[in-house]
Amino acid sequence: MEGSAVLSIAGGSLSSYGVNFRGFVEELSRTLNGKLLDYLRGVRGVEVDLALGRVSLRWGRRDRVDIASLLDRLNAFAGEEGLRIALVFDELRELQPINIDFAKLVAYVYDHLQNIVTIVSGSQVGLLYDMLGIEDPTSPLYGRVVAEIRIPRLAKEKAVNLLVKGFAEVGVEVGRDAIERAVEVLNGTVGWLVYFGWSYVHRVRDLEEVLDIASRQKAEELRRFLAKTRSERRYRRILKAVASRRGKWSEIKRALEVDEGVEVDDRNFSDLLKKLVKAGFVEKRGEAYVVSDPVTLRAIERYL
């Protein structure tokens, strides 16, 4: 039976160096150790210290690590050891500023490295698809078989059971009323339910405080998204309009025009609104647009 190994790179963990190639290779180098050190010797841009059992990856322009060669060696190592290596990119969208064509990288692994499987994740599903070009005929990933896992909101009883079992596993007693209140406020969103559970176990037990901390974090994510766009003020005005329950296309557009004092082109406005839907900040329900995530709603109302 095959074993497995995981190399995980989280977009949100590169902050010490910024989201750049240096941060990327520093994070990657921390995941490489053990028996595979011998396999990595001789790869351009890789320094192996067998005495210390440590790998360093160079990030300079002239001698930066050859990612494809590194993955080739990892694939060979996995074959010799009877392993399947999972190469995981968490919140891949956050890695976009790095000068790496991730669509081409993932396609290379898919086509040539049978002992490595690539897993990418992200909360902004539509933008993640755009980045990888899975549905774009010009993308190197077009036509590849993709297994997609989406985590939907949980129905009330399932959400309650998730928290009940989670608290039981760590030996923390929580009243049924507190759990049901959290499920109601967090709207069955798995990530926020888990965050509530983690916070409660670590003695942050006021639901309003947990919601506020989460909202501040979400607001920072929104600000990072806006900072990368050329229409930051317009996006902000659209988000504020939707959050204030003016959900129809015409109502949101009118709010934007009133704010700017000029008529806004229909196509340009529609493109901005679609981008927010792809990013997962706004959801379209019938003819109306809503902010269905309670944490995102509070983030927009209070901190954006």
Secondary structure as a PSIPRED ss2 file (coil, helix, strand):
# PSIPRED VFORMAT (PSIPRED V4.0)

   1 M C   1.000  0.000  0.000
   2 E C   1.000  0.000  0.000
   3 G E   0.000  0.000  1.000
   4 S E   0.000  0.000  1.000
   5 A E   0.000  0.000  1.000
   6 V E   0.000  0.000  1.000
   7 L E   0.000  0.000  1.000
   8 S E   0.000  0.000  1.000
   9 I E   0.000  0.000  1.000
  10 A E   0.000  0.000  1.000
  11 G H   0.000  1.000  0.000
  12 G H   0.000  1.000  0.000
  13 S H   0.000  1.000  0.000
  14 L C   1.000  0.000  0.000
  15 S C   1.000  0.000  0.000
  16 S C   1.000  0.000  0.000
  17 Y C   1.000  0.000  0.000
  18 G C   1.000  0.000  0.000
  19 V C   1.000  0.000  0.000
  20 N C   1.000  0.000  0.000
  21 F H   0.000  1.000  0.000
  22 R H   0.000  1.000  0.000
  23 G H   0.000  1.000  0.000
  24 F H   0.000  1.000  0.000
  25 V H   0.000  1.000  0.000
  26 E H   0.000  1.000  0.000
  27 E H   0.000  1.000  0.000
  28 L H   0.000  1.000  0.000
  29 S H   0.000  1.000  0.000
  30 R H   0.000  1.000  0.000
  31 T C   1.000  0.000  0.000
  32 L C   1.000  0.000  0.000
  33 N C   1.000  0.000  0.000
  34 G H   0.000  1.000  0.000
  35 K H   0.000  1.000  0.000
  36 L H   0.000  1.000  0.000
  37 L H   0.000  1.000  0.000
  38 D H   0.000  1.000  0.000
  39 Y H   0.000  1.000  0.000
  40 L H   0.000  1.000  0.000
  41 R C   1.000  0.000  0.000
  42 G C   1.000  0.000  0.000
  43 V C   1.000  0.000  0.000
  44 R C   1.000  0.000  0.000
  45 G C   1.000  0.000  0.000
  46 V E   0.000  0.000  1.000
  47 E E   0.000  0.000  1.000
  48 V E   0.000  0.000  1.000
  49 D E   0.000  0.000  1.000
  50 L C   1.000  0.000  0.000
  51 A C   1.000  0.000  0.000
  52 L C   1.000  0.000  0.000
  53 G C   1.000  0.000  0.000
  54 R E   0.000  0.000  1.000
  55 V E   0.000  0.000  1.000
  56 S E   0.000  0.000  1.000
  57 L E   0.000  0.000  1.000
  58 R C   1.000  0.000  0.000
  59 W C   1.000  0.000  0.000
  60 G C   1.000  0.000  0.000
  61 R C   1.000  0.000  0.000
  62 R C   1.000  0.000  0.000
  63 D C   1.000  0.000  0.000
  64 R C   1.000  0.000  0.000
  65 V C   1.000  0.000  0.000
  66 D C   1.000  0.000  0.000
  67 I H   0.000  1.000  0.000
  68 A H   0.000  1.000  0.000
  69 S H   0.000  1.000  0.000
  70 L H   0.000  1.000  0.000
  71 L H   0.000  1.000  0.000
  72 D H   0.000  1.000  0.000
  73 R H   0.000  1.000  0.000
  74 L H   0.000  1.000  0.000
  75 N H   0.000  1.000  0.000
  76 A H   0.000  1.000  0.000
  77 F H   0.000  1.000  0.000
  78 A H   0.000  1.000  0.000
  79 G H   0.000  1.000  0.000
  80 E H   0.000  1.000  0.000
  81 E H   0.000  1.000  0.000
  82 G C   1.000  0.000  0.000
  83 L E   0.000  0.000  1.000
  84 R E   0.000  0.000  1.000
  85 I E   0.000  0.000  1.000
  86 A E   0.000  0.000  1.000
  87 L E   0.000  0.000  1.000
  88 V E   0.000  0.000  1.000
  89 F E   0.000  0.000  1.000
  90 D E   0.000  0.000  1.000
  91 E C   1.000  0.000  0.000
  92 L H   0.000  1.000  0.000
  93 R H   0.000  1.000  0.000
  94 E H   0.000  1.000  0.000
  95 L H   0.000  1.000  0.000
  96 Q C   1.000  0.000  0.000
  97 P C   1.000  0.000  0.000
  98 I C   1.000  0.000  0.000
  99 N C   1.000  0.000  0.000
 100 I C   1.000  0.000  0.000
 101 D C   1.000  0.000  0.000
 102 F H   0.000  1.000  0.000
 103 A H   0.000  1.000  0.000
 104 K H   0.000  1.000  0.000
 105 L H   0.000  1.000  0.000
 106 V H   0.000  1.000  0.000
 107 A H   0.000  1.000  0.000
 108 Y H   0.000  1.000  0.000
 109 V H   0.000  1.000  0.000
 110 Y H   0.000  1.000  0.000
 111 D H   0.000  1.000  0.000
 112 H H   0.000  1.000  0.000
 113 L C   1.000  0.000  0.000
 114 Q C   1.000  0.000  0.000
 115 N C   1.000  0.000  0.000
 116 I E   0.000  0.000  1.000
 117 V E   0.000  0.000  1.000
 118 T E   0.000  0.000  1.000
 119 I E   0.000  0.000  1.000
 120 V E   0.000  0.000  1.000
 121 S C   1.000  0.000  0.000
 122 G C   1.000  0.000  0.000
 123 S C   1.000  0.000  0.000
 124 Q C   1.000  0.000  0.000
 125 V H   0.000  1.000  0.000
 126 G H   0.000  1.000  0.000
 127 L H   0.000  1.000  0.000
 128 L H   0.000  1.000  0.000
 129 Y H   0.000  1.000  0.000
 130 D H   0.000  1.000  0.000
 131 M H   0.000  1.000  0.000
 132 L H   0.000  1.000  0.000
 133 G C   1.000  0.000  0.000
 134 I C   1.000  0.000  0.000
 135 E C   1.000  0.000  0.000
 136 D C   1.000  0.000  0.000
 137 P C   1.000  0.000  0.000
 138 T C   1.000  0.000  0.000
 139 S C   1.000  0.000  0.000
 140 P C   1.000  0.000  0.000
 141 L C   1.000  0.000  0.000
 142 Y C   1.000  0.000  0.000
 143 G C   1.000  0.000  0.000
 144 R C   1.000  0.000  0.000
 145 V C   1.000  0.000  0.000
 146 V C   1.000  0.000  0.000
 147 A C   1.000  0.000  0.000
 148 E C   1.000  0.000  0.000
 149 I C   1.000  0.000  0.000
 150 R C   1.000  0.000  0.000
 151 I C   1.000  0.000  0.000
 152 P C   1.000  0.000  0.000
 153 R C   1.000  0.000  0.000
 154 L C   1.000  0.000  0.000
 155 A C   1.000  0.000  0.000
 156 K H   0.000  1.000  0.000
 157 E H   0.000  1.000  0.000
 158 K H   0.000  1.000  0.000
 159 A H   0.000  1.000  0.000
 160 V H   0.000  1.000  0.000
 161 N H   0.000  1.000  0.000
 162 L H   0.000  1.000  0.000
 163 L H   0.000  1.000  0.000
 164 V H   0.000  1.000  0.000
 165 K H   0.000  1.000  0.000
 166 G H   0.000  1.000  0.000
 167 F H   0.000  1.000  0.000
 168 A H   0.000  1.000  0.000
 169 E H   0.000  1.000  0.000
 170 V C   1.000  0.000  0.000
 171 G C   1.000  0.000  0.000
 172 V C   1.000  0.000  0.000
 173 E C   1.000  0.000  0.000
 174 V C   1.000  0.000  0.000
 175 G C   1.000  0.000  0.000
 176 R H   0.000  1.000  0.000
 177 D H   0.000  1.000  0.000
 178 A H   0.000  1.000  0.000
 179 I H   0.000  1.000  0.000
 180 E H   0.000  1.000  0.000
 181 R H   0.000  1.000  0.000
 182 A H   0.000  1.000  0.000
 183 V H   0.000  1.000  0.000
 184 E H   0.000  1.000  0.000
 185 V H   0.000  1.000  0.000
 186 L H   0.000  1.000  0.000
 187 N C   1.000  0.000  0.000
 188 G C   1.000  0.000  0.000
 189 T C   1.000  0.000  0.000
 190 V H   0.000  1.000  0.000
 191 G H   0.000  1.000  0.000
 192 W H   0.000  1.000  0.000
 193 L H   0.000  1.000  0.000
 194 V H   0.000  1.000  0.000
 195 Y H   0.000  1.000  0.000
 196 F H   0.000  1.000  0.000
 197 G H   0.000  1.000  0.000
 198 W H   0.000  1.000  0.000
 199 S H   0.000  1.000  0.000
 200 Y H   0.000  1.000  0.000
 201 V H   0.000  1.000  0.000
 202 H C   1.000  0.000  0.000
 203 R C   1.000  0.000  0.000
 204 V C   1.000  0.000  0.000
 205 R C   1.000  0.000  0.000
 206 D C   1.000  0.000  0.000
 207 L H   0.000  1.000  0.000
 208 E H   0.000  1.000  0.000
 209 E H   0.000  1.000  0.000
 210 V H   0.000  1.000  0.000
 211 L H   0.000  1.000  0.000
 212 D H   0.000  1.000  0.000
 213 I H   0.000  1.000  0.000
 214 A H   0.000  1.000  0.000
 215 S H   0.000  1.000  0.000
 216 R H   0.000  1.000  0.000
 217 Q H   0.000  1.000  0.000
 218 K H   0.000  1.000  0.000
 219 A H   0.000  1.000  0.000
 220 E H   0.000  1.000  0.000
 221 E H   0.000  1.000  0.000
 222 L H   0.000  1.000  0.000
 223 R H   0.000  1.000  0.000
 224 R H   0.000  1.000  0.000
 225 F H   0.000  1.000  0.000
 226 L H   0.000  1.000  0.000
 227 A H   0.000  1.000  0.000
 228 K C   1.000  0.000  0.000
 229 T C   1.000  0.000  0.000
 230 R C   1.000  0.000  0.000
 231 S C   1.000  0.000  0.000
 232 E H   0.000  1.000  0.000
 233 R H   0.000  1.000  0.000
 234 R H   0.000  1.000  0.000
 235 Y H   0.000  1.000  0.000
 236 R H   0.000  1.000  0.000
 237 R H   0.000  1.000  0.000
 238 I H   0.000  1.000  0.000
 239 L H   0.000  1.000  0.000
 240 K H   0.000  1.000  0.000
 241 A H   0.000  1.000  0.000
 242 V H   0.000  1.000  0.000
 243 A H   0.000  1.000  0.000
 244 S C   1.000  0.000  0.000
 245 R C   1.000  0.000  0.000
 246 R C   1.000  0.000  0.000
 247 G C   1.000  0.000  0.000
 248 K E   0.000  0.000  1.000
 249 W H   0.000  1.000  0.000
 250 S H   0.000  1.000  0.000
 251 E H   0.000  1.000  0.000
 252 I H   0.000  1.000  0.000
 253 K H   0.000  1.000  0.000
 254 R H   0.000  1.000  0.000
 255 A H   0.000  1.000  0.000
 256 L H   0.000  1.000  0.000
 257 E H   0.000  1.000  0.000
 258 V H   0.000  1.000  0.000
 259 D H   0.000  1.000  0.000
 260 E H   0.000  1.000  0.000
 261 G C   1.000  0.000  0.000
 262 V C   1.000  0.000  0.000
 263 E C   1.000  0.000  0.000
 264 V C   1.000  0.000  0.000
 265 D C   1.000  0.000  0.000
 266 D H   0.000  1.000  0.000
 267 R H   0.000  1.000  0.000
 268 N H   0.000  1.000  0.000
 269 F H   0.000  1.000  0.000
 270 S H   0.000  1.000  0.000
 271 D H   0.000  1.000  0.000
 272 L H   0.000  1.000  0.000
 273 L H   0.000  1.000  0.000
 274 K H   0.000  1.000  0.000
 275 K H   0.000  1.000  0.000
 276 L H   0.000  1.000  0.000
 277 V H   0.000  1.000  0.000
 278 K H   0.000  1.000  0.000
 279 A C   1.000  0.000  0.000
 280 G C   1.000  0.000  0.000
 281 F C   1.000  0.000  0.000
 282 V C   1.000  0.000  0.000
 283 E E   0.000  0.000  1.000
 284 K E   0.000  0.000  1.000
 285 R E   0.000  0.000  1.000
 286 G C   1.000  0.000  0.000
 287 E C   1.000  0.000  0.000
 288 A E   0.000  0.000  1.000
 289 Y E   0.000  0.000  1.000
 290 V E   0.000  0.000  1.000
 291 V C   1.000  0.000  0.000
 292 S C   1.000  0.000  0.000
 293 D C   1.000  0.000  0.000
 294 P H   0.000  1.000  0.000
 295 V H   0.000  1.000  0.000
 296 T H   0.000  1.000  0.000
 297 L H   0.000  1.000  0.000
 298 R H   0.000  1.000  0.000
 299 A H   0.000  1.000  0.000
 300 I H   0.000  1.000  0.000
 301 E H   0.000  1.000  0.000
 302 R H   0.000  1.000  0.000
 303 Y H   0.000  1.000  0.000
 304 L C   1.000  0.000  0.000
